[in-house]
């Protein structure tokens, strides 16, 4: 099984582009920070991951402001250059924009 559930902040978003099939696509960088229990100890977790979305999810993601928090569902695959891991987003739920 290859399924990722992640709450993260959009920290960078590239310009909307189109695939050779004509579908909208957008690449983003997501930052996650949380605390989890591991081996009986609380552990601070933080990471950044490159992600991509196509079609309707790309259009939705393109409207999300940099800095906004989102819940994403997706799967892991290779980056287009063959190096590293890319999160392919298939579902996206934005959190309400912060008012602070």
Secondary structure, DSSP 8 states (H G I E B T S, - for coil): ---EEEEEEEEEE---EE-TTS-EEEEEEEEEEEEEEETTEEEEEEEEEEEEEEHHHHHHHHTS-TT-EEEEEEEEEE-TTSSSEEEEEEEEEE------
